[in-house]
């Protein structure tokens, strides 16, 4: 386990080193969660593994697979709206 550094830009952006992105599934377009702890902040990819950790913790009539599919559908719809807006702005 090494230690890498990065610099926060004026826009609040942060470059995550490639080997860490690859290892932890920070793929382009993936949402992340920032978990505050007493020791600092933990950044986690909101992928299928993230949602699996909640399995059995909440009473729900919707199985985790269906929740994941619904989440991905909503993400896709948001991206399509962004693309439409960008296309309109560029015309």
MDTraj code that builds the backbone (N, CA, C; nanometers):
import mdtraj as md
import numpy as np

residues = "UNK UNK UNK UNK UNK UNK UNK UNK UNK UNK UNK UNK UNK UNK UNK UNK UNK UNK UNK UNK UNK UNK UNK UNK UNK UNK UNK UNK UNK UNK UNK UNK UNK UNK UNK UNK UNK UNK UNK UNK UNK UNK UNK UNK UNK UNK UNK UNK UNK UNK UNK UNK UNK UNK UNK UNK UNK UNK UNK UNK UNK UNK UNK UNK UNK UNK UNK UNK UNK UNK UNK UNK UNK UNK UNK UNK UNK UNK UNK UNK UNK UNK UNK UNK UNK UNK UNK UNK UNK UNK UNK".split()
xyz = np.array([
    [0.0849, -0.1159, 0.0000],
    [0.0000, 0.0000, 0.0000],
    [0.0904, 0.1233, 0.0000],
    [0.0837, 0.1995, -0.1104],
    [0.1673, 0.3170, -0.1223],
    [0.0926, 0.4429, -0.0819],
    [0.1604, 0.5534, -0.1018],
    [0.0980, 0.6816, -0.0719],
    [0.1158, 0.7713, -0.1934],
    [0.0038, 0.8214, -0.2432],
    [0.0064, 0.9119, -0.3567],
    [-0.0473, 1.0471, -0.3133],
    [-0.0111, 1.1494, -0.3882],
    [-0.0649, 1.2813, -0.3610],
    [-0.1338, 1.3341, -0.4858],
    [-0.2199, 1.4311, -0.4655],
    [-0.2893, 1.4973, -0.5746],
    [-0.3222, 1.6370, -0.5267],
    [-0.3580, 1.7231, -0.6179],
    [-0.3861, 1.8618, -0.5835],
    [-0.5304, 1.8944, -0.6238],
    [-0.6028, 1.9597, -0.5348],
    [-0.7395, 2.0010, -0.5645],
    [-0.7326, 2.1260, -0.6516],
    [-0.8072, 2.1259, -0.7634],
    [-0.8071, 2.2411, -0.8531],
    [-0.8962, 2.3515, -0.7977],
    [-0.8922, 2.4656, -0.8622],
    [-0.9764, 2.5790, -0.8190],
    [-1.1246, 2.5458, -0.8332],
    [-1.1580, 2.4473, -0.9155],
    [-1.2976, 2.4044, -0.9328],
    [-1.3344, 2.2906, -0.8368],
    [-1.2440, 2.2537, -0.7478],
    [-1.2714, 2.1477, -0.6517],
    [-1.2515, 2.0082, -0.7078],
    [-1.1879, 1.9975, -0.8229],
    [-1.1647, 1.8670, -0.8841],
    [-1.0354, 1.8063, -0.8312],
    [-1.0301, 1.6739, -0.8345],
    [-0.9168, 1.6016, -0.7808],
    [-0.8809, 1.4885, -0.8764],
    [-0.7550, 1.4759, -0.9112],
    [-0.7095, 1.3677, -0.9982],
    [-0.6768, 1.2462, -0.9119],
    [-0.7435, 1.1357, -0.9407],
    [-0.7163, 1.0107, -0.8693],
    [-0.6158, 0.9321, -0.9533],
    [-0.5017, 0.8921, -0.8948],
    [-0.4004, 0.8184, -0.9712],
    [-0.4583, 0.6955, -1.0400],
    [-0.4075, 0.6673, -1.1608],
    [-0.4596, 0.5602, -1.2457],
    [-0.4641, 0.4248, -1.1750],
    [-0.3585, 0.3877, -1.1042],
    [-0.3573, 0.2548, -1.0417],
    [-0.4663, 0.2440, -0.9340],
    [-0.4989, 0.3545, -0.8683],
    [-0.6061, 0.3524, -0.7679],
    [-0.7424, 0.3464, -0.8367],
    [-0.7590, 0.4228, -0.9465],
    [-0.8850, 0.4173, -1.0224],
    [-0.9101, 0.2755, -1.0707],
    [-0.8074, 0.2133, -1.1235],
    [-0.8211, 0.0760, -1.1754],
    [-0.8532, -0.0234, -1.0640],
    [-0.7799, -0.0146, -0.9554],
    [-0.7959, -0.1095, -0.8451],
    [-0.9333, -0.1014, -0.7804],
    [-0.9869, 0.0210, -0.7659],
    [-1.1117, 0.0386, -0.6914],
    [-1.2334, 0.0684, -0.7788],
    [-1.2196, 0.0570, -0.9094],
    [-1.3341, 0.0692, -0.9981],
    [-1.3855, 0.2103, -1.0205],
    [-1.2957, 0.3088, -1.0132],
    [-1.3358, 0.4467, -1.0418],
    [-1.3302, 0.4675, -1.1929],
    [-1.4289, 0.4133, -1.2617],
    [-1.4353, 0.4226, -1.4067],
    [-1.5023, 0.5532, -1.4473],
    [-1.4769, 0.6010, -1.5701],
    [-1.5395, 0.7258, -1.6140],
    [-1.6919, 0.7212, -1.5979],
    [-1.7465, 0.8269, -1.5420],
    [-1.8913, 0.8383, -1.5268],
    [-1.9485, 0.7763, -1.4008],
    [-1.8680, 0.7029, -1.3252],
    [-1.9215, 0.6379, -1.2049],
    [-1.9393, 0.7421, -1.0947],
    [-2.0463, 0.7285, -1.0179],
    [-2.0677, 0.8169, -0.9042],
    [-1.9858, 0.7644, -0.7870],
    [-1.9433, 0.8560, -0.7021],
    [-1.8696, 0.8179, -0.5820],
    [-1.9405, 0.8754, -0.4607],
    [-1.9120, 0.8151, -0.3470],
    [-1.9662, 0.8632, -0.2211],
    [-1.8489, 0.9052, -0.1338],
    [-1.8675, 1.0147, -0.0616],
    [-1.7660, 1.0635, 0.0314],
    [-1.8162, 1.0339, 0.1719],
    [-1.7472, 0.9448, 0.2406],
    [-1.7871, 0.9031, 0.3751],
    [-1.6945, 0.9693, 0.4764],
    [-1.7520, 1.0555, 0.5595],
    [-1.6716, 1.1236, 0.6606],
    [-1.6502, 1.0317, 0.7811],
    [-1.5256, 1.0251, 0.8273],
    [-1.4914, 0.9471, 0.9461],
    [-1.4100, 1.0366, 1.0387],
    [-1.3843, 0.9904, 1.1594],
    [-1.3013, 1.0671, 1.2520],
    [-1.1600, 1.0858, 1.1975],
    [-1.1143, 0.9898, 1.1162],
    [-0.9787, 0.9944, 1.0633],
    [-0.9647, 1.0639, 0.9291],
    [-1.0751, 1.1038, 0.8677],
    [-1.0685, 1.1676, 0.7363],
    [-1.1877, 1.1293, 0.6513],
    [-1.1682, 1.1338, 0.5212],
    [-1.2755, 1.1056, 0.4262],
    [-1.2406, 0.9804, 0.3468],
    [-1.3379, 0.8926, 0.3308],
    [-1.3221, 0.7722, 0.2492],
    [-1.4035, 0.7933, 0.1230],
    [-1.3422, 0.7670, 0.0076],
    [-1.4114, 0.7796, -0.1204],
    [-1.4388, 0.6385, -0.1718],
    [-1.5664, 0.6106, -0.2024],
    [-1.6044, 0.4777, -0.2511],
    [-1.6815, 0.4911, -0.3816],
    [-1.6551, 0.3993, -0.4741],
    [-1.7316, 0.3941, -0.5982],
    [-1.8712, 0.3401, -0.5667],
    [-1.9726, 0.4042, -0.6224],
    [-2.1107, 0.3573, -0.6022],
    [-2.1431, 0.2571, -0.7129],
    [-2.0774, 0.1438, -0.7054],
    [-2.1000, 0.0381, -0.8028],
    [-2.1854, -0.0713, -0.7399],
    [-2.1990, -0.1818, -0.8081],
    [-2.2830, -0.2903, -0.7577],
    [-2.2348, -0.3408, -0.6221],
    [-2.1039, -0.3451, -0.6021],
    [-2.0500, -0.3897, -0.4726],
    [-2.0904, -0.2954, -0.3600],
    [-2.0948, -0.1665, -0.3896],
    [-2.1364, -0.0683, -0.2892],
    [-2.2789, -0.0977, -0.2429],
    [-2.3683, -0.1219, -0.3375],
    [-2.5078, -0.1468, -0.3022],
    [-2.5271, -0.2823, -0.2336],
    [-2.4386, -0.3790, -0.2627],
    [-2.4482, -0.5110, -0.1993],
    [-2.4301, -0.5040, -0.0478],
    [-2.3527, -0.4066, 0.0001],
    [-2.3268, -0.3981, 0.1435],
    [-2.4540, -0.3717, 0.2227],
    [-2.5580, -0.3239, 0.1568],
    [-2.6833, -0.2939, 0.2257],
    [-2.7815, -0.4100, 0.2232],
    [-2.7450, -0.5173, 0.1544],
    [-2.8332, -0.6321, 0.1426],
    [-2.8730, -0.6833, 0.2806],
    [-3.0024, -0.6909, 0.3036],
    [-3.0543, -0.7436, 0.4288],
    [-3.0606, -0.6426, 0.5418],
    [-3.0090, -0.5215, 0.5205],
    [-3.0091, -0.4219, 0.6274],
    [-3.1376, -0.3403, 0.6317],
    [-3.2068, -0.3349, 0.5206],
    [-3.3295, -0.2576, 0.5143],
    [-3.4429, -0.3478, 0.4696],
    [-3.5594, -0.3253, 0.5260],
    [-3.6755, -0.4005, 0.4807],
    [-3.7262, -0.3338, 0.3542],
    [-3.7304, -0.4105, 0.2491],
    [-3.7743, -0.3567, 0.1210],
    [-3.8385, -0.4671, 0.0402],
    [-3.9346, -0.4286, -0.0379],
    [-3.9982, -0.5268, -0.1246],
    [-3.9238, -0.5374, -0.2573],
    [-3.8240, -0.4484, -0.2799],
    [-3.7491, -0.4493, -0.4047],
    [-3.6139, -0.5169, -0.3823],
    [-3.5861, -0.6264, -0.4515],
    [-3.4548, -0.6915, -0.4385],
    [-3.3419, -0.5997, -0.4866],
    [-3.2220, -0.6214, -0.4347],
    [-3.1065, -0.5373, -0.4649],
    [-3.0795, -0.5275, -0.6148],
    [-3.0977, -0.6363, -0.6894],
    [-3.0721, -0.6332, -0.8334],
    [-3.1659, -0.5344, -0.9012],
    [-3.2914, -0.5334, -0.8612],
    [-3.3874, -0.4405, -0.9201],
    [-3.3539, -0.2964, -0.8814],
    [-3.3076, -0.2745, -0.7585],
    [-3.2667, -0.1406, -0.7161],
    [-3.1498, -0.0919, -0.8018],
    [-3.0545, -0.1813, -0.8251],
    [-2.9378, -0.1467, -0.9061],
    [-2.9807, -0.1127, -1.0479],
    [-3.0691, -0.1917, -1.1055],
    [-3.1159, -0.1649, -1.2414],
    [-3.1912, -0.0320, -1.2482],
    [-3.2713, -0.0019, -1.1481],
    [-3.3438, 0.1249, -1.1423],
    [-3.2450, 0.2421, -1.1317],
    [-3.1443, 0.2263, -1.0480],
    [-3.0413, 0.3295, -1.0333],
    [-2.9716, 0.3553, -1.1667],
    [-2.9341, 0.2487, -1.2367],
    [-2.8653, 0.2626, -1.3657],
    [-2.9571, 0.3268, -1.4696],
    [-3.0861, 0.2939, -1.4666],
    [-3.1824, 0.3531, -1.5594],
    [-3.1911, 0.5042, -1.5359],
    [-3.1997, 0.5447, -1.4102],
    [-3.2059, 0.6868, -1.3765],
    [-3.0783, 0.7585, -1.4190],
    [-2.9637, 0.6953, -1.3993],
    [-2.8362, 0.7535, -1.4412],
    [-2.8321, 0.7730, -1.5922],
    [-2.8791, 0.6727, -1.6664],
    [-2.8813, 0.6788, -1.8119],
    [-2.9705, 0.7941, -1.8593],
    [-3.0884, 0.8080, -1.7960],
    [-3.1804, 0.9154, -1.8320],
    [-3.1188, 1.0524, -1.8047],
    [-3.0502, 1.0674, -1.6921],
    [-2.9826, 1.1938, -1.6612],
    [-2.8764, 1.2272, -1.7660],
    [-2.7980, 1.1282, -1.8046],
    [-2.6936, 1.1490, -1.9045],
    [-2.7532, 1.1858, -2.0394],
    [-2.8640, 1.1216, -2.0761],
    [-2.9290, 1.1534, -2.2036],
    [-2.9791, 1.2975, -2.2036],
    [-3.0345, 1.3430, -2.0903],
    [-3.0813, 1.4816, -2.0816],
    [-2.9639, 1.5789, -2.0912],
    [-2.8512, 1.5448, -2.0291],
    [-2.7325, 1.6303, -2.0380],
    [-2.6847, 1.6414, -2.1824],
    [-2.6813, 1.5286, -2.2512],
    [-2.6359, 1.5271, -2.3912],
    [-2.7295, 1.6109, -2.4774],
    [-2.8597, 1.5968, -2.4563],
    [-2.9563, 1.6771, -2.5321],
    [-2.9343, 1.8260, -2.5078],
    [-2.9125, 1.8633, -2.3810],
    [-2.8907, 2.0037, -2.3468],
    [-2.7631, 2.0564, -2.4119],
    [-2.6574, 1.9782, -2.4087],
    [-2.5309, 2.0185, -2.4689],
    [-2.5468, 2.0341, -2.6195],
    [-2.6172, 1.9395, -2.6823],
    [-2.6400, 1.9469, -2.8274],
    [-2.7181, 2.0721, -2.8643],
    [-2.8180, 2.1075, -2.7831],
    [-2.8974, 2.2282, -2.8084],
    [-2.8105, 2.3530, -2.7947],
    [-2.7228, 2.3537, -2.6943],
    [-2.6358, 2.4690, -2.6706],
    [-2.5332, 2.4869, -2.7814],
    [-2.4912, 2.3769, -2.8433],
    [-2.3887, 2.3826, -2.9473],
    [-2.4445, 2.4119, -3.0859],
    [-2.5760, 2.4223, -3.0987],
    [-2.6354, 2.4503, -3.2305],
    [-2.6424, 2.5963, -3.2557],
])
top = md.Topology()
chain = top.add_chain()
for i, resn in enumerate(residues, 1):
    res = top.add_residue(resn, chain, resSeq=i)
    for name in ("N", "CA", "C"):
        top.add_atom(name, md.element.get_by_symbol(name[0]), res)
traj = md.Trajectory(xyz[None], top)
